[in-house]
């Protein structure tokens, strides 16, 4: 490791290395205290909080009086502030104070660069106004922090610190702390850079957004891109595929916003082909255009950290082979809460989930990067969600566009398909967006139940390495039973319809993508459990027919034995007639969080609230429907098992065709309905 000043570097005439900034230290610009723990850390164990104290000469370029006020870190409970920040890259630190940048957005994910690029060293550059000390740390895969170097920084004389990546094989980050001495200090800038190889050419991207009736979010994307000149330099165009009835072009201020981007903006309007159809259109148009090295898929309902997009682009430019680079997802409601650190497919069950040794829903406001040991171990993923995913156009050309499945499993399948072709997906720490969380809804029991079930089976038929799909069919059948015991007949009907479509073969994917959703909605609307209303007062009063046995309320089974016993007992209840009066008056009111099979299976009817709290539906037990659907589920699963090899061969052979640009073009034409294929350019 070497430490030099900028002047010394210039004097080294033999050093012709060109260093490219790939990761800048940045701060939030909107004053949002909820996101602040992702950027700065005053306390290694507590939330970022600040209050005012008296200090002298707060700014190095001013002569403030002795009663000037600046924020410092204090114990939790103090007034929180962000006015120690100065714009996007600057920060003021009072005398004798210390701040750490060992945070999600500002620490450097060294192990990911070590694993996926040929970069051997990273250079940290820190520039201050006023004297300070820079203390550099590195972490191990176990999460322990090691002090690397303590460097004095002179006023206006930036330091360069070259740091090796050799020992980051299994995990670890670099970060630094800034310490003020007897006088205040201002951080002017800090950044992480890597050496450019000879002949290096940076790649550019097309940002592809698909939207359905979220025009306000799309307007924010237009503004965000226009107000980020650094990002705009690396973007060939923003391409929005509008599939909704509330048009983006009808939003107030649209013409002016589009004019700011000029020829870097394209709006496409087409019928609703779901997320897979919208993103497939973005991929297809990007490849046809030919300018971009990458296509960046972004959900419509996200807030963007523009620095994260630049980091994904920079990382992709240095990977050894073309690599899909994904970003993390934070909650729009709890801004410091991470959805998941990385995702993989459980091949035996063929269902997605978090990577082993990670945790879902991590709150950085409660436990920052430095106090979260498991986050220092590098993880490898199978795919990345398409809330933010950078895909090389060369990969799209080789393996095809998205799976034509409307919604669900399109991102997972694409990552698995790319992996089968030898391409890696990396979920890159420090690149992220804020997205509406899944915790406030349960899309496995609404209209999306169909797509969850069908698309899981389609992907499983193509990629499962286990005989007859391993545990897939058992898990699928058990989910049907769970929903039946919960009186969620609409979800089961859609799931069974999905299996019938799987048995039809791959030709149905494109032919039904435009028409399936209206059919599903109409079918689901006939069931009591799908008839949700906001006016819960219209339901009859609750009348309990029979008190709980021995006064004990139902509780979750403690182990597999008790779960099997509870399920057998609940199944036996389905053979009994409905208690008198249960269909005239609900027996209970059950909150969405308590609507579990072991609770609902004890009732003949119940008012059950939606998971987002917007309303409730009156669930009613239907023994005849239970028996009919259970029988149907058994028969369909038996057919799928008996035909597994044949279906697997059909879908595997058809995959290149139904993900091809030619097949998608025919679907786009059907969805567009005009001679120009729905393209509307605003320049």
C-alpha positions in Angstrom: 0.0 0.0 0.0 1.3 3.5 -0.8 0.2 6.9 0.3 1.1 10.0 -1.8 -0.2 13.5 -2.3 -1.5 14.8 -5.7 1.7 16.8 -6.2 3.9 13.8 -5.7 1.9 11.8 -8.1 2.2 14.4 -10.9 6.0 14.4 -10.3 6.2 10.7 -11.0 6.6 11.0 -14.8 7.0 7.2 -15.2 3.6 6.6 -13.8 1.2 6.6 -16.8 -1.6 4.8 -15.0 -5.1 6.3 -15.7 -7.4 5.9 -12.7 -11.1 5.8 -13.2 -13.5 6.8 -10.5 -15.9 3.9 -10.0 -17.5 4.7 -6.6 -17.9 8.2 -5.2 -18.7 9.1 -1.6 -22.1 10.7 -1.8 -24.9 12.0 0.5 -28.7 12.3 0.2 -29.8 15.7 -1.2 -33.4 15.7 -0.1 -32.8 16.0 3.7 -34.4 12.6 4.3 -33.2 11.5 7.8 -34.6 8.0 7.1 -32.0 7.3 4.5 -29.1 8.9 6.3 -27.9 5.7 8.0 -27.2 4.3 4.6 -24.6 7.1 3.9 -23.0 8.2 7.2 -22.3 6.7 10.6 -21.5 8.7 13.7 -21.9 5.7 16.1 -20.9 2.1 15.3 -23.9 0.8 17.2 -26.6 3.5 17.2 -28.7 5.4 14.8 -27.4 8.5 13.1 -28.6 11.4 15.1 -27.4 15.0 15.4 -28.1 18.2 17.3 -26.5 21.6 17.6 -23.5 22.7 19.6 -21.4 25.9 19.7 -18.3 25.7 17.6 -15.8 28.1 16.2 -14.9 28.5 12.5 -17.3 25.9 11.3 -16.3 26.3 7.7 -12.7 26.5 6.7 -13.3 29.3 4.2 -15.3 31.5 6.6 -14.8 33.3 9.9 -17.9 32.5 11.8 -18.3 33.7 15.3 -17.9 31.5 18.3 -21.6 30.8 18.6 -22.0 29.3 15.2 -24.0 26.2 15.2 -23.2 22.8 13.6 -24.6 19.4 14.0 -22.8 16.6 15.9 -23.6 13.1 16.9 -25.2 12.6 20.2 -27.2 9.8 21.9 -30.5 8.5 20.5 -33.5 10.7 21.1 -31.9 14.0 20.1 -33.2 16.1 17.3 -32.1 14.6 14.0 -30.6 16.8 11.3 -28.9 16.7 8.0 -27.6 20.3 7.8 -24.0 19.1 8.3 -24.2 17.9 4.7 -23.1 20.3 2.0 -24.6 19.3 -1.3 -24.1 15.9 -2.8 -20.4 15.3 -1.8 -19.5 17.7 0.9 -19.8 17.5 4.7 -18.8 19.7 7.7 -17.3 18.2 10.8 -16.8 20.1 14.0 -13.5 20.1 16.0 -12.7 16.9 17.9 -15.5 14.9 16.1 -15.3 11.7 14.1 -17.5 10.3 11.3 -17.4 6.9 9.6 -18.2 6.1 6.0 -18.4 2.4 6.8 -21.9 2.5 5.4 -24.0 0.7 2.7 -23.6 3.5 0.1 -20.1 4.8 1.0 -18.0 1.7 1.9 -16.2 0.0 -1.0 -17.4 -3.6 -1.7 -13.8 -4.9 -2.2 -14.6 -8.6 -2.4 -17.0 -8.2 -5.3 -14.3 -6.4 -7.3 -11.8 -9.0 -6.3 -14.1 -11.9 -7.4 -15.4 -10.6 -10.7 -12.8 -8.3 -12.2 -9.0 -8.3 -12.8 -8.6 -5.1 -10.7 -5.8 -5.6 -8.2 -5.8 -2.3 -6.3 -8.3 0.4 -5.4 -7.3 4.0 -4.8 -9.0 6.1 -2.2 -8.8 9.8 -2.7 -9.8 12.2 0.1 -9.8 16.0 -0.2 -10.6 18.3 2.7 -10.6 21.9 3.7 -8.9 22.1 7.1 -6.6 19.6 8.7 -8.0 16.1 9.5 -7.0 12.5 9.8 -8.2 9.7 7.5 -8.3 6.3 9.2 -8.7 3.4 6.7 -10.3 0.1 7.7 -10.9 -3.2 6.0 -13.2 -6.0 7.1 -12.8 -9.8 6.9 -15.5 -12.2 5.6 -16.4 -12.8 9.3 -17.2 -9.1 9.8 -14.2 -8.1 12.0 -12.7 -4.7 11.3 -9.0 -4.2 10.8 -7.3 -0.8 10.9 -5.2 -0.4 7.8 -3.7 3.1 7.9 -4.0 6.5 9.6 -3.2 9.3 7.3 -3.0 13.1 8.1 -4.7 15.3 5.5 -3.5 18.8 5.0 -5.8 21.7 4.1 -6.4 21.6 0.4 -3.9 18.8 -0.2 -5.7 15.6 -1.1 -4.2 12.2 -0.4 -4.2 9.1 -2.5 -4.2 5.8 -0.7 -3.6 2.7 -2.9 -5.1 -0.4 -1.3 -4.7 -4.0 -2.5 -7.6 -6.4 -3.2 -5.6 -9.6 -2.9 -7.0 -10.8 0.5 -10.7 -10.3 -0.3 -11.4 -13.7 -1.8 -14.4 -14.6 0.4 -15.6 -11.2 1.5 -14.8 -7.8 3.1 -15.1 -4.1 2.5 -12.9 -1.0 2.6 -14.0 2.2 4.3 -12.6 5.2 6.1 -13.3 7.4 9.1 -12.7 11.1 9.0 -11.4 12.7 12.3 -11.3 16.4 12.9 -8.6 17.8 15.1 -8.6 21.0 17.1 -10.3 22.9 14.3 -13.4 22.1 12.2 -12.9 20.4 8.9 -14.9 20.1 5.7 -14.9 17.0 3.5 -14.7 18.4 -0.1 -14.8 15.0 -1.8 -13.8 11.4 -1.5 -13.9 8.6 -4.1 -12.7 5.2 -4.9 -10.8 4.6 -8.2 -9.3 1.7 -10.2 -6.7 1.6 -12.9 -8.0 1.5 -16.4 -6.5 -1.2 -18.6 -5.0 -0.2 -22.0 -7.7 0.3 -24.6 -10.5 0.7 -22.0 -13.8 2.0 -23.4 -16.7 2.8 -21.0 -20.0 1.4 -22.0 -23.3 3.3 -22.2 -26.8 2.2 -21.3 -30.4 2.5 -22.3 -32.7 2.8 -19.2 -35.8 0.7 -19.9 -38.8 1.4 -17.7 -42.1 -0.4 -18.0 -45.2 1.1 -16.4 -48.9 0.5 -15.9 -50.9 3.4 -14.5 -48.0 5.0 -12.5 -47.4 8.1 -14.7 -46.4 10.1 -11.6 -43.4 7.9 -11.0 -42.4 8.0 -14.6 -42.4 11.8 -14.4 -40.0 11.5 -11.5 -37.7 9.3 -13.6 -37.7 12.0 -16.3 -36.8 14.7 -13.8 -34.2 12.6 -12.0 -32.3 11.8 -15.2 -32.5 15.4 -16.5 -31.1 16.6 -13.2 -28.1 14.2 -13.1 -25.6 15.3 -15.8 -23.1 12.7 -14.6 -25.5 9.9 -15.2 -26.9 11.4 -18.4 -23.4 11.2 -20.0 -23.5 7.4 -19.7 -27.1 7.0 -20.9 -28.1 6.8 -24.5 -31.8 7.2 -23.8 -34.6 6.7 -21.3 -37.2 4.4 -22.8 -40.5 4.1 -21.1 -43.0 1.4 -22.2 -46.4 2.7 -21.2 -49.0 -0.1 -21.0 -51.6 1.6 -18.9 -54.8 3.6 -19.4 -53.5 6.6 -17.3 -51.0 7.8 -19.9 -47.6 9.3 -19.1 -48.0 11.7 -22.0 -51.2 13.1 -20.4 -49.4 14.2 -17.2 -49.0 17.9 -16.5 -45.6 19.1 -17.5 -44.8 16.1 -19.7 -43.9 18.0 -22.8 -41.5 20.2 -20.9 -39.9 17.2 -19.1 -39.5 15.3 -22.3 -38.0 18.3 -24.0 -35.3 18.5 -21.3 -34.0 15.1 -22.4 -34.5 15.7 -26.1 -33.5 12.7 -28.2 -32.5 10.9 -25.1 -36.1 10.0 -24.4 -38.5 7.6 -26.1 -42.0 6.8 -25.1 -43.6 3.6 -26.3 -47.3 2.8 -25.9 -48.6 -0.7 -26.2 -51.3 -3.0 -24.7 -50.7 -4.5 -21.3 -48.3 -7.4 -21.6 -47.3 -7.3 -18.0 -43.8 -6.7 -16.6 -42.3 -9.4 -18.8 -43.8 -7.8 -22.0 -42.8 -4.3 -21.0 -39.2 -5.3 -20.2 -39.0 -7.5 -23.3 -39.9 -4.4 -25.3 -37.2 -2.4 -23.6 -34.6 -5.1 -24.3 -35.7 -5.5 -27.9 -35.7 -1.8 -28.7 -32.2 -1.4 -27.1 -30.7 -4.2 -29.1 -32.3 -2.9 -32.3 -31.0 0.6 -31.7 -27.5 -0.7 -31.4 -25.9 2.1 -29.5 -25.9 0.8 -25.9 -23.6 -1.8 -24.4 -26.2 -2.4 -21.6 -29.9 -2.2 -21.0 -30.9 -1.2 -17.5 -34.3 -2.5 -16.4 -36.0 -0.3 -13.8 -39.4 -0.7 -12.2 -41.7 2.3 -12.6 -42.5 2.6 -8.8 -38.9 3.1 -7.6 -36.9 6.0 -6.3 -33.4 6.1 -7.9 -30.0 6.6 -6.3 -28.2 7.8 -9.4 -24.8 7.1 -8.0 -25.9 3.4 -7.7 -26.6 3.3 -11.5 -23.2 4.7 -12.2 -21.5 2.2 -9.9 -23.4 -0.7 -11.7 -22.2 0.6 -15.1 -18.6 1.0 -13.8 -18.5 -2.4 -12.3 -19.9 -4.0 -15.5 -17.2 -2.3 -17.6 -14.5 -4.0 -15.5 -15.9 -7.5 -15.2 -13.9 -10.3 -16.8 -16.8 -11.5 -18.9 -20.2 -9.9 -19.7 -22.0 -9.9 -16.4 -25.5 -9.0 -15.3 -25.2 -6.5 -12.5 -28.2 -6.0 -10.2 -29.0 -3.5 -7.5 -30.6 -4.0 -4.1 -34.1 -3.0 -3.1 -34.8 -0.8 -0.1 -38.3 -0.2 1.2 -40.1 3.0 0.2 -41.9 2.9 3.5 -38.9 2.2 5.8 -36.1 3.8 3.9 -33.2 2.1 5.7 -34.7 -1.4 5.5 -33.2 -3.8 2.9 -35.5 -6.3 1.2 -32.8 -9.0 0.7 -29.1 -9.0 0.2 -29.3 -11.5 -2.6 -31.6 -14.2 -4.0 -31.2 -17.8 -5.3 -33.4 -20.6 -6.5 -34.0 -23.6 -4.2 -33.7 -26.1 -7.0 -35.3 -29.0 -5.1 -38.5 -27.0 -4.4 -37.9 -24.7 -7.4 -38.8 -21.5 -5.6 -36.8 -18.4 -5.0 -35.6 -17.2 -1.6 -32.7 -15.3 0.1 -29.2 -16.6 -0.2 -28.0 -18.8 2.7 -26.3 -16.9 5.6 -28.2 -13.7 4.9 -31.2 -12.1 6.5 -34.3 -10.5 5.0 -35.6 -7.1 6.1 -32.3 -5.8 7.6 -32.7 -2.3 9.1 -29.5 -0.3 8.8 -30.9 2.3 11.2 -30.8 -0.3 13.9 -27.6 -2.1 12.8 -25.2 -0.5 10.4 -22.7 -2.2 8.1 -19.9 -2.3 10.6 -22.1 -4.1 13.2 -23.6 -6.6 10.8 -21.1 -9.4 10.4 -23.0 -11.6 7.9 -23.0 -8.7 5.4 -19.2 -8.8 5.1 -19.3 -12.2 3.5 -19.5 -12.1 -0.3 -22.6 -13.8 -1.6 -23.2 -15.3 -5.0 -26.7 -15.1 -6.5 -28.7 -16.9 -9.2 -30.6 -13.8 -10.4 -31.5 -10.2 -9.5 -35.0 -8.7 -9.4 -35.8 -6.4 -12.2 -36.5 -3.4 -9.9 -32.9 -2.6 -11.0 -30.9 -4.8 -13.3 -28.2 -4.0 -15.8 -27.9 -6.5 -18.6 -25.3 -6.5 -21.3 -27.0 -6.3 -24.7 -24.6 -9.1 -25.9 -26.2 -11.4 -23.5 -29.7 -10.5 -24.7 -28.6 -11.1 -28.3 -27.3 -14.5 -27.4 -30.0 -15.9 -25.0 -33.1 -14.0 -26.1 -35.6 -11.7 -24.4 -37.8 -12.1 -21.3 -40.0 -15.2 -20.8 -43.5 -14.3 -22.1 -45.2 -14.9 -18.8 -46.8 -11.5 -18.1 -45.5 -11.2 -14.5 -43.6 -13.3 -11.9 -40.5 -15.5 -12.4 -39.5 -13.6 -15.6 -36.4 -12.1 -13.8 -35.6 -15.3 -12.0 -35.8 -17.4 -15.2 -33.7 -14.9 -17.1 -30.9 -15.1 -14.5 -31.0 -18.9 -14.5 -31.1 -19.0 -18.3 -28.0 -16.6 -18.4 -26.3 -18.9 -15.9 -26.9 -21.9 -18.1 -25.2 -20.0 -20.9 -22.2 -19.2 -18.7 -23.1 -15.7 -17.6 -22.9 -14.6 -14.0 -25.3 -12.3 -12.1 -23.9 -10.1 -9.4 -26.0 -8.2 -6.9 -23.7 -5.3 -6.2 -23.7 -3.6 -2.8 -23.8 0.1 -3.0 -26.2 0.1 -6.0 -29.9 0.2 -5.0 -33.3 1.7 -5.4 -36.3 2.2 -3.1 -39.3 0.2 -4.0 -42.7 -0.6 -2.6 -42.2 -3.6 -0.3 -43.9 -6.9 -0.6 -44.7 -7.0 3.2 -47.8 -5.0 2.8 -49.5 -7.3 0.3 -50.0 -11.0 -0.3 -50.0 -11.5 -4.1 -50.2 -15.3 -3.8 -53.9 -15.1 -3.1 -55.0 -12.4 -5.5 -55.1 -12.5 -9.3 -51.3 -13.1 -9.4 -51.8 -16.5 -7.9 -52.3 -17.8 -11.4 -48.9 -16.4 -12.6 -47.1 -17.6 -9.5 -48.2 -21.1 -10.1 -48.0 -21.4 -13.9 -44.6 -19.6 -14.3 -43.0 -21.6 -11.5 -44.0 -24.8 -13.2 -42.8 -23.6 -16.6 -39.4 -22.6 -15.3 -39.2 -25.8 -13.3 -40.0 -27.9 -16.3 -37.1 -26.3 -18.2 -34.4 -26.0 -15.4 -35.1 -28.4 -12.5 -32.1 -30.8 -12.2 -34.2 -33.3 -10.2 -36.3 -36.2 -11.4 -39.9 -35.1 -11.9 -39.0 -31.7 -10.4 -38.0 -32.9 -7.0 -40.3 -31.5 -4.3 -42.0 -29.0 -6.7 -45.1 -31.1 -7.2 -45.5 -31.9 -3.5 -45.0 -28.3 -2.5 -47.5 -27.2 -5.1 -50.1 -29.6 -3.9 -49.6 -28.7 -0.3 -50.1 -25.0 -1.1 -53.4 -25.9 -2.7 -54.4 -27.7 0.4 -53.4 -24.8 2.6 -55.5 -22.4 0.6 -58.4 -24.7 0.6 -58.3 -25.1 4.4 -58.1 -21.3 4.6 -61.3 -20.9 2.5 -59.3 -19.2 -0.2 -61.1 -20.9 -3.1 -60.4 -18.2 -5.6 -56.7 -18.6 -5.3 -57.0 -22.4 -5.7 -59.2 -22.1 -8.8 -56.6 -19.8 -10.4 -53.8 -22.1 -9.4 -55.6 -25.1 -11.0 -56.3 -23.1 -14.1 -52.6 -22.4 -14.3 -51.7 -26.1 -14.2 -54.2 -26.8 -16.9 -52.5 -24.2 -19.1 -49.1 -25.7 -18.4 -50.4 -29.0 -19.7 -51.5 -27.3 -22.9 -47.9 -26.8 -23.8 -45.7 -23.7 -24.6 -47.8 -22.3 -27.4 -50.2 -20.8 -25.0 -47.7 -18.4 -23.5 -47.7 -15.8 -26.3 -51.2 -16.5 -27.5 -52.8 -15.7 -24.1 -50.5 -13.0 -22.7 -52.9 -10.2 -23.8 -56.1 -11.9 -22.8 -55.3 -13.9 -19.7 -55.5 -11.1 -17.1 -59.1 -10.0 -17.9 -60.1 -13.7 -17.8 -58.5 -14.2 -14.5 -60.1 -11.1 -12.9 -63.6 -12.1 -14.1 -63.1 -15.7 -12.9 -61.9 -14.6 -9.5 -64.6 -12.1 -8.9 -67.2 -14.9 -8.6 -65.7 -16.1 -5.2 -66.7 -14.8 -1.8 -63.1 -14.6 -0.6 -62.3 -12.3 -3.5 -65.2 -9.9 -2.9 -63.3 -7.3 -0.9 -65.0 -4.1 0.3 -63.8 -1.0 2.0 -67.1 -0.6 3.8 -66.6 -3.4 6.4 -69.6 -2.0 8.3 -72.0 -3.6 5.7 -71.2 -7.1 7.0 -73.5 -8.7 9.5 -72.6 -8.7 13.2 -70.2 -11.4 14.3 -72.0 -14.3 16.1 -69.9 -17.1 17.5 -71.7 -20.4 17.1 -69.4 -22.4 19.4 -66.7 -21.2 21.8 -63.1 -22.5 21.4 -62.5 -26.0 22.7 -61.5 -25.8 26.4 -61.2 -22.0 26.0 -58.0 -22.4 23.9 -57.5 -20.2 20.9 -55.9 -21.8 17.8 -52.1 -21.4 17.7 -49.4 -22.2 15.2 -48.2 -25.8 15.1 -44.8 -26.1 17.0 -43.3 -28.9 14.8 -44.0 -31.1 11.8 -45.8 -33.7 13.9 -48.3 -31.2 15.3 -48.7 -29.5 11.9 -49.6 -32.9 10.3 -52.1 -33.5 13.2 -53.6 -30.1 12.8 -53.9 -30.5 9.0 -55.6 -33.9 9.4 -58.1 -32.5 11.9 -58.8 -29.5 9.7 -59.3 -31.8 6.7 -61.7 -33.9 8.6 -63.8 -30.8 9.4 -64.3 -30.3 5.7 -66.5 -33.5 5.7 -68.8 -32.0 8.2 -71.8 -29.7 7.5 -71.6 -26.0 8.1 -72.7 -24.9 11.5 -76.2 -23.3 11.5 -76.1 -19.6 11.2 -72.4 -19.4 10.1 -73.4 -18.3 6.6 -75.8 -15.6 7.9 -73.3 -14.2 10.4 -69.5 -14.4 10.4 -68.1 -16.3 13.3 -65.0 -14.1 13.7 -63.0 -11.1 12.5 -59.5 -12.2 11.5 -56.7 -9.7 10.8 -54.6 -10.4 7.7 -51.6 -11.2 9.7 -53.5 -13.9 11.6 -55.1 -15.4 8.5 -53.2 -18.7 8.6 -54.6 -22.1 7.7 -54.5 -23.4 11.2 -56.7 -20.4 12.3 -59.1 -20.2 9.4 -59.6 -23.9 9.2 -61.3 -23.8 12.6 -64.1 -21.5 11.3 -67.0 -21.8 9.0 -67.0 -18.2 8.1 -64.9 -15.1 8.9 -64.4 -11.5 8.0 -60.7 -11.4 6.8 -58.9 -8.1 6.2 -56.7 -7.5 3.2 -53.0 -7.5 3.8 -52.7 -3.8 2.9 -55.5 -2.9 5.2 -57.7 -1.4 2.5 -60.7 -3.6 3.1 -62.0 -7.0 4.0 -63.8 -10.0 2.5 -66.3 -12.5 4.0 -64.7 -16.0 3.8 -67.3 -18.8 3.8 -66.5 -22.5 4.1 -67.9 -24.5 1.1 -67.5 -28.3 1.7 -68.6 -29.3 -1.8 -66.2 -26.8 -3.4 -63.4 -28.1 -1.1 -63.9 -31.6 -2.2 -64.2 -30.7 -5.9 -61.1 -28.6 -5.9 -59.1 -31.1 -3.9 -60.0 -33.8 -6.3 -59.1 -31.6 -9.3 -55.8 -30.7 -7.8 -54.9 -34.4 -7.2 -55.7 -35.3 -10.8 -53.8 -32.3 -12.3 -50.7 -33.0 -10.2 -50.9 -36.7 -11.2 -51.1 -35.7 -14.9 -48.1 -33.4 -14.5 -46.1 -36.1 -12.9 -46.9 -38.7 -15.5 -46.2 -36.2 -18.3 -43.1 -34.5 -16.7 -40.5 -35.8 -19.2 -42.6 -35.0 -22.2 -43.6 -31.5 -21.0 -40.0 -30.8 -19.9 -38.8 -31.6 -23.4 -41.5 -29.5 -25.1 -40.8 -26.4 -23.0 -37.1 -26.7 -23.2 -37.1 -27.1 -27.0 -39.5 -24.2 -27.4 -37.6 -21.8 -25.1 -35.4 -20.3 -27.8 -38.4 -19.6 -30.0 -40.8 -18.1 -27.6 -38.1 -15.8 -26.1 -36.9 -14.8 -29.6 -37.2 -11.2 -30.9 -39.3 -12.5 -33.8 -41.9 -14.1 -31.5 -42.0 -11.1 -29.3 -42.3 -8.7 -32.3 -45.5 -10.5 -33.3 -46.8 -10.0 -29.8 -45.8 -6.4 -29.7 -47.6 -5.8 -33.0 -50.7 -7.3 -31.6 -50.4 -5.2 -28.5 -49.6 -1.9 -30.3 -52.5 -1.6 -32.8 -50.9 0.9 -35.1 -48.6 0.9 -38.1 -45.7 2.5 -36.1 -45.7 -0.3 -33.6 -46.8 2.1 -30.9 -43.6 4.2 -30.8 -44.1 7.8 -29.9 -40.9 9.8 -29.7 -40.7 13.0 -27.8 -37.6 14.9 -28.8 
